[in-house]
Amino acid sequence: MGTGRPPVPVHAGDCYAAGNRRRTIDRDEDRRLLASGLTACPHCQPDIDLRILDRPHPAGPVQTADGP
């Protein structure tokens, strides 16, 4: 997006914390970016929505409906 600027975290489409530096990506690209090490937003947690549960989360362990 910007030359020399670090990438921003991946956000869900309706995240209030997304800011101005954003572009729409599909679910496959979202999974690829998260798998490559790009961070997920701790507010909207797109990694949880995509069921990518094996990533460390900055807010600690994530509780799901099925348990920890």
C-alpha positions in Angstrom: 0.0 0.0 0.0 2.7 2.5 0.9 6.4 2.0 0.1 8.4 1.4 3.2 5.4 1.4 5.5 4.8 -1.6 7.7 1.7 -3.7 7.1 -1.3 -3.1 9.3 -3.2 -5.9 11.2 -5.9 -7.8 9.3 -9.4 -6.6 10.3 -12.9 -7.9 9.7 -15.0 -5.8 7.3 -17.0 -4.0 10.1 -14.1 -3.4 12.5 -14.2 0.1 14.1 -10.4 0.0 14.5 -9.5 -0.5 10.9 -8.5 3.1 10.2 -7.8 4.6 6.8 -5.1 2.3 5.5 -7.2 -0.5 4.3 -8.3 -2.5 1.2 -10.8 -5.3 0.8 -9.5 -8.8 0.5 -11.3 -12.1 0.1 -11.3 -14.9 2.7 -8.5 -16.9 1.0 -6.1 -13.9 0.9 -7.1 -13.2 4.6 -6.1 -16.8 5.5 -2.9 -16.6 3.5 -1.8 -13.3 5.2 -2.6 -14.5 8.7 -0.7 -17.8 8.0 2.3 -15.8 6.7 2.6 -14.0 10.1 0.6 -10.8 9.6 -1.1 -10.0 12.9 -4.9 -10.2 13.4 -6.7 -7.3 15.0 -7.3 -8.0 18.7 -10.7 -6.2 18.6 -12.5 -7.9 15.7 -10.4 -11.1 15.7 -10.7 -12.1 12.0 -8.6 -15.2 12.7 -11.3 -16.5 15.0 -14.0 -15.8 12.4 -12.0 -17.8 9.9 -11.5 -20.6 12.4 -7.7 -20.2 12.4 -7.4 -21.2 16.0 -3.8 -22.4 16.2 -2.3 -18.8 16.1 -1.1 -17.1 19.3 -3.5 -14.3 20.2 -2.3 -11.0 21.7 -5.1 -11.0 24.3 -4.2 -14.5 25.6 -6.2 -17.7 25.2 -9.5 -17.4 23.4 -12.7 -18.8 24.8 -15.0 -20.4 22.3 -18.5 -21.9 22.7 -16.9 -25.3 22.7 -14.5 -24.5 25.5 -10.9 -23.1 25.8 
